[in-house]
Structure formats: structure tokens, C-alpha cells
Amino acid sequence: MYFRRPDDSNPPYAVTDENGRWLLSAKQKPQVFGTGDILVQAYDPDLNLLPSLWNGGATTTLVPGTYTDGFDVLLEPGATISGRVLTSDGTPADSGYWVIGYRTDSGQEWMPNFSATVADDGSFTLARLPAGTYLLQLGGEGNANSYFDGTPFADLAQEVVVAHQEHVVVGDIDYLGRSLATARLSGPDRYSTNVAISQATFPDGADVPVVYLATGAGYADALSAGPAAAHLGGGLLLTQPYGIPPVVLEELRRLDPDRIVIVGSAAAISESVRSTLATEFPDADLDRVGGADRYETSIRIVRDAFGADHSADGHAFFATGLNYPDALAAGPVAASWDAPVILVNGQADGVSAATLQLVRDLDIATAYFVGSEAAIRSGVVNAVRATVETQNPGSSGGRIAGVDRYETAYYLAWSFRFDGQLSFDRVLVASGANFPDALSGGPLAASLGVPLLLSRPGCLPPDMRRTLEDWDINLAILLGGPPALSPQVAALATC
């Protein structure tokens, strides 16, 4: 029997005798007497009985020097879920494994209130369960995640529903252990690969709110467009400058967007492409968003997506527009944080007045600068920080950088993982030696809630596989075919 105030997490208690009776005296537990608002709760740690509060959770006052009887509590049997856990070779697991039942219909997502240790014959029983819906997670050596029934992914797990006092037997459950698999999204060229990524992002197709169309011949315009598209719930497709590849046009028809945004000036995507879009999609709003150079285009894209009616939520990522790796890796993180990627001239001693005005207009309070001093000079960082600090004193953010593009991408993923809001068991992997396959990764990353890591074309960077295992990653999704990421990368071979 526990005696606690409603907010007391470590209450005093009394133990019942063989007849179910108990006695509590002021001499034994003086802290609960004379204080008021005491809850009386009965709990049995050994039997399959649901904890229960006296009088439906009513509180009482225990008065020193008086004898009060009548605190009777009825404990009812709970439901159970039982089964057997099998290891990857088909043999029963042992007592080194465990099962957790997450209540998914309680209004408090992912509350691990119920657990059981697996017996030496592989059997387990989750007891004292209230009626409800449960997701079963299996653990063992290495604490890798595996879910009922036979999947490494929580969102693919099969839920178990139990009624009041019902005993559900789920049978044999396969424990996958520390499995790390790869999958590939690719096509015969950059445009087909881009479409494969779009299809994975929007498997149901029609009625996508917006699609950004950027040139596949260069990287600059698409670096800001990916996070912008993700922020608006849309996608990013690539086109040739003077004509839309048939595979891309067919994907546009499948998506049937309400709006199409052509990214860049007519020098990047010709007016003939615009004419084709106007003919093919007469009901869609068709806009061109571009500027005199990549920096003005970036500003206009960000304003279009995050300004006025669409908040940036106070976050922004700044990356150099003189190269692509840092902005590529920042895109998926920015997309999942609902933040823009703003291109700057990393070799300049400051930033343009238009960029600083954008920072003010979006009310940026947290500015991240992606890349080392060699990529973004301190003059750029200091100019943006001064503007942010003036508008939002005590602002946060900082530089995220590694010794090279691969380590910078890792640190971005690390920040993504340990920001206290997001967790993931999958990652996207793209080549750090070229840009096309990773450009459309932002919307996919946002839809899956995962970051992007960069790999060398022929092998994983040193320590990358260990990082994936340490993070309990179950699936690495490669963006691009074997010319971009070799079979050795698919086999997770390190350099």
C-alpha cells in the first residue's frame, strides 16, 4: 500500500499480511500524518493485478492519535501479452533479452510502462496491462531495436490490442539484433534518380501542394529550393535547361501539384520549359523565382517559402554558395527543422544588405553556419550574428564544421540526432563527390525524419560504419546508382 500526495514520486508504503490487511502508524511513517491530500494506492509486484486507488483516487487526511479503518481497495486482474522471442538463427532467446510494451493509445506517445525479461526458454509475459493498444520492442545484446513482428522500424511494427483482462498470445517473435541493411534509390541518370526519390517521398502521388523545378545542370539554385519545398509540404524535381526529361514530366503528372515554382532565371531554365509547363498544367499556379545571381535567387526562394505567411520558426542555416557539399548536408536537417538554407559568398568579408534584411524579416534567432573558416569566413559569420543578436538578444546557434565535407555532414547529423526533439533509425547517404543525387534529399529527409550523410564514391569514410552501428541505425538509404555510390558502399565497406 502506497501513501502519497498527487505529485509524490517516492511515497512511503506499508506491506499487507497474508490476509490482505495492513497497518500504518504515525510512529512508522510520520511524514504522511496530518498533512492532508493523501492518496492511498494498492499495488502487487508479483501477481497480474492492476494497481488501484482507494475510493477512485479520492484524497484523505491521516490524523495522528486516531485509528481509521475502511481503506479497502479491490485489485482486479490485468491483461497479458505473452510469446516467445527467437534470435536470428531461429533458436530461443535467453535471459539476456527483454521486451517492452509501449502504450500507443494513452495520449502520451511512447510511454514504456510495461516490461518483461525473457526466460531461458525464450518465453516472456507482459503482465498487469490495462486494456489498450501496445507496440512491442525487443532488446538484447547491443541494445539494438527490433519490433513485433520482425521489423527494425517502429513505424512498420504490428500493434497488439488487448481487451480488459484478456490474455493475448502473439507466438514466436523474431529478434533482428544489430542488423544494418542498405537500400538504394536510383535510376539510369540523375533525372531518373531524382524521380525515384520523389516517388519514395510521395508514394501516393496526386495533389502535392507545390513542386519546385530546378536545373540538374548546376547545384546552386536547388540548394535553397529543397528545404523550401519541404517546408511547404512539396517536392523538388530536376530538369534540363531547355527541355523537361520525359521521366520528370511523367512524375509531374503523377504529383499533379497545385503550384509549380521554376527556380532560377531564364538562363538556368529556359522559357521553353515554362511554356511546356503552362500547356501541360493549365490549372496549376506557375511562378518563376529567381534573381541576378545564386545569392539573390536563394534570398527570393527563402522569402517565397518562409516569408509573410510561412514562418521559419526562428532557425536558419547559412552555407557557402561557392560549393555544394555543406549546403547539401544541411538541406535535410533544415527541412526537418522547418528552416531555410540561405546561400552566402563564403569568401567575402561580410554579407549583402539584402541577406541581412532577410534575417531581420524572418526574425531569425538561431543561426547555424555550415562549414569551416575555409568555407565561410568569420566576417560573414560575425555580420549575420550581429544582426541576429541585435534583433534577438541572447540568440543561439553557431558554426557546425568538420575537417572535411564528410565530417561536416556527420556533425550536422549528430546535431540532428541529439537536439532533444528528433530520433531516427535510418539515414540517407549520398555521394560527396557530386551533387545531383542528393539535391532532392531534403523533402525525403523531412518525410522520413532522417539526416543525410556524405560518402566517398568507392567506400565509406573512416569510422562512418561504426557511427551507424553506435547510433543503432538499421537502414542506410543510398541516393544514386553504382557510379555514384559503388557496391562497396552498399556493402558498408570502409576506406
QUIGI-V542090 format. One record per residue. SS is DSSP state (helix for helix, strand for strand, loop for the rest). PHI is phi in radians with two decimals (999 if undefined). Layout:
ss,phi
SS,PHI
SS,PHI
This chain:
ss,phi
loop,999
strand,-1.83
strand,-2.26
strand,-2.60
loop,-1.34
loop,-0.99
loop,-1.85
loop,-1.58
loop,-1.68
loop,-2.34
loop,-1.42
strand,-1.24
strand,-2.60
loop,-2.27
loop,-1.82
loop,-1.36
loop,-1.59
loop,-1.18
loop,-1.72
loop,1.45
loop,-1.66
loop,-2.52
loop,-2.48
loop,-2.20
loop,-2.06
loop,-1.12
loop,-1.21
loop,-1.33
loop,-2.28
helix,-1.13
helix,-1.21
helix,-1.72
strand,-1.71
loop,1.30
loop,-1.83
loop,1.33
loop,0.92
strand,-1.76
strand,-1.63
strand,-1.97
strand,-2.23
strand,-1.78
loop,-2.64
loop,-2.05
loop,-1.34
loop,-1.92
loop,-1.66
loop,-1.44
strand,-2.17
loop,-1.28
loop,-1.01
strand,-2.52
strand,-1.67
helix,-1.17
helix,0.96
helix,1.20
helix,1.69
loop,-1.22
loop,-1.73
strand,-2.52
loop,-2.07
strand,-1.66
loop,-1.76
loop,-1.04
loop,1.46
loop,-2.10
loop,-1.97
loop,-2.12
loop,-2.06
loop,1.74
loop,-1.48
loop,-1.52
loop,-2.27
loop,-1.68
loop,-1.69
loop,-1.78
strand,-1.10
loop,-1.69
strand,-1.40
strand,-2.41
strand,-2.20
strand,-2.31
strand,3.10
strand,-2.39
strand,-1.76
strand,-1.94
loop,-1.40
loop,-1.11
loop,-1.64
loop,1.54
loop,-1.58
strand,-1.09
loop,-1.25
loop,-2.17
loop,-1.24
loop,-1.43
loop,-1.98
strand,-2.57
strand,-2.27
strand,-2.03
strand,-1.81
strand,-1.65
strand,-1.37
loop,-1.78
loop,-2.06
loop,-1.65
loop,1.50
loop,-2.12
loop,-1.09
loop,1.01
strand,-1.77
strand,-1.44
strand,-1.45
strand,-2.34
strand,-2.56
strand,-2.63
strand,-1.52
loop,-1.31
loop,-1.33
loop,-1.14
loop,-1.64
loop,1.56
strand,-1.42
strand,-2.62
strand,-2.48
strand,-1.54
strand,-2.02
strand,1.01
strand,-1.60
loop,-1.22
loop,-1.02
strand,2.89
strand,-1.99
strand,-2.27
strand,-1.97
strand,-1.75
strand,-1.94
strand,-1.87
strand,-2.39
loop,-2.99
helix,-1.06
helix,1.50
helix,0.99
loop,-1.25
loop,-1.56
strand,-2.59
strand,-2.24
loop,-1.26
loop,-2.12
loop,1.27
strand,-2.36
loop,-1.48
loop,-2.03
helix,-1.09
helix,-1.30
helix,-1.84
loop,-1.25
loop,-1.60
loop,-1.43
strand,-2.05
strand,-1.83
strand,-2.17
loop,-1.57
loop,-1.04
loop,1.08
loop,-1.43
strand,-1.99
strand,-1.81
strand,-1.89
strand,-1.62
strand,1.38
strand,-1.41
strand,-2.07
strand,-1.48
loop,-1.65
loop,-1.44
loop,1.23
loop,-1.50
loop,-1.64
loop,-2.28
strand,-1.90
strand,-2.19
strand,-2.36
strand,-2.31
strand,-1.94
loop,-2.76
loop,-2.61
loop,-1.22
loop,-2.58
helix,-1.10
helix,-1.31
helix,-1.20
helix,-1.10
helix,-1.01
helix,-1.17
helix,-1.05
helix,-1.18
helix,-1.07
helix,-1.15
helix,-1.23
helix,-1.30
loop,-2.20
loop,-1.10
loop,-1.58
loop,1.32
loop,-0.89
loop,1.24
loop,-1.24
loop,-1.12
strand,-2.70
strand,-2.25
strand,-1.61
strand,-2.00
strand,-2.11
strand,-1.23
loop,-1.59
loop,-1.55
loop,-2.62
loop,-1.77
helix,-1.06
helix,-1.14
helix,-1.34
helix,-1.10
helix,-1.52
helix,-1.25
helix,-1.04
helix,-1.08
helix,-1.11
helix,-1.07
helix,-1.10
helix,-1.05
loop,-1.64
loop,1.34
loop,-2.00
strand,-2.18
strand,-2.22
strand,-2.09
strand,-1.87
strand,-2.39
strand,-1.31
loop,-1.06
loop,-2.01
strand,-3.06
loop,-1.49
loop,-0.98
helix,-0.94
helix,-1.14
helix,-1.29
helix,-1.08
helix,-1.14
helix,-1.18
helix,-1.06
helix,-1.11
helix,-1.12
helix,-1.28
loop,0.83
loop,-1.25
loop,-1.28
strand,-2.47
strand,-2.15
strand,-1.92
strand,-1.44
strand,-1.67
loop,1.81
loop,-1.34
loop,-1.14
loop,-1.24
loop,-1.56
loop,-2.33
loop,-1.22
helix,-1.17
helix,-1.14
helix,-1.14
helix,-1.07
helix,-1.11
helix,-1.07
helix,-1.12
helix,-1.11
helix,-1.30
helix,-1.31
loop,-2.28
loop,-1.17
loop,-1.57
loop,-1.53
strand,-1.24
strand,-2.06
strand,-2.28
strand,-1.92
strand,-2.13
loop,-2.76
loop,-2.46
loop,-1.22
loop,-2.60
helix,-1.10
helix,-1.32
helix,-1.17
helix,-1.06
helix,-1.04
helix,-1.06
helix,-1.19
helix,-1.10
helix,-1.14
helix,-1.07
helix,-1.07
helix,-1.56
helix,-1.91
loop,-1.48
loop,0.93
loop,-1.58
loop,-2.25
loop,-1.32
loop,-1.54
loop,1.06
loop,1.46
strand,-1.87
strand,-2.76
strand,-1.94
strand,-2.00
strand,-2.44
strand,-1.19
loop,-1.62
loop,-1.51
loop,-2.67
loop,-1.86
helix,-1.03
helix,-1.16
helix,-1.20
helix,-1.04
helix,-1.21
helix,-1.27
helix,-0.95
helix,-1.09
helix,-1.15
helix,-1.05
helix,-1.07
helix,-1.32
loop,-1.62
loop,1.00
loop,-2.17
strand,-1.51
strand,-1.88
strand,-1.91
strand,-1.45
strand,-2.31
loop,-1.40
loop,-1.14
loop,-1.64
loop,-1.41
loop,-1.60
loop,-2.87
loop,-2.21
loop,-1.23
helix,-1.08
helix,-1.15
helix,-1.17
helix,-1.13
helix,-1.17
helix,-1.08
helix,-1.03
helix,-1.16
helix,-1.14
loop,-1.48
loop,0.97
loop,-1.20
loop,-2.00
strand,-2.29
strand,-1.99
strand,-1.88
strand,-1.99
strand,-1.70
loop,2.06
loop,-1.35
loop,-1.01
loop,-1.19
loop,-1.59
loop,-2.28
loop,-1.21
helix,-1.09
helix,-1.06
helix,-1.17
helix,-1.05
helix,-1.15
helix,-1.12
helix,-1.19
helix,-1.06
helix,-1.09
helix,-1.17
helix,-1.11
helix,-1.18
helix,-1.09
helix,-1.45
loop,-2.35
loop,-0.96
loop,1.38
loop,-1.13
strand,-2.05
strand,2.04
strand,2.54
strand,-1.56
strand,-2.05
loop,-2.70
loop,-2.18
loop,-1.30
loop,-2.64
helix,-1.08
helix,-1.26
helix,-1.25
helix,-1.07
helix,-1.08
helix,-1.09
helix,-1.13
helix,-1.09
helix,-1.12
helix,-1.09
helix,-1.07
helix,-1.07
helix,-1.25
loop,-1.91
loop,-1.40
loop,1.52
loop,-2.10
loop,-2.11
loop,-2.44
loop,-2.75
loop,-2.14
strand,-2.33
strand,-2.41
strand,-1.63
strand,-2.24
strand,-2.31
strand,-1.21
loop,-1.56
loop,-1.72
loop,-2.69
loop,-1.87
helix,-1.03
helix,-1.18
helix,-1.54
helix,-1.04
loop,-1.60
helix,-1.24
helix,-1.04
helix,-1.06
helix,-1.16
helix,-1.04
helix,-1.14
helix,-1.21
helix,-1.64
loop,1.24
loop,-2.33
loop,-1.66
strand,-2.04
strand,-1.88
strand,-1.80
strand,-2.16
loop,-1.23
loop,-1.07
loop,-1.77
loop,-2.94
strand,-1.28
loop,-1.02
loop,-0.92
loop,1.24
helix,-1.20
helix,-1.12
helix,-1.10
helix,-1.06
helix,-1.06
helix,-1.25
helix,-1.11
loop,-1.53
loop,1.00
loop,-1.30
loop,-1.75
strand,-2.53
strand,-1.85
strand,-1.67
strand,-1.46
strand,-1.77
loop,2.08
loop,-1.43
loop,-0.99
loop,-1.09
loop,-1.48
loop,-2.29
loop,-1.21
helix,-1.00
helix,-1.15
helix,-1.17
helix,-1.07
loop,-1.50
loop,1.08
loop,-1.42
strand,-1.63
loop,-1.26
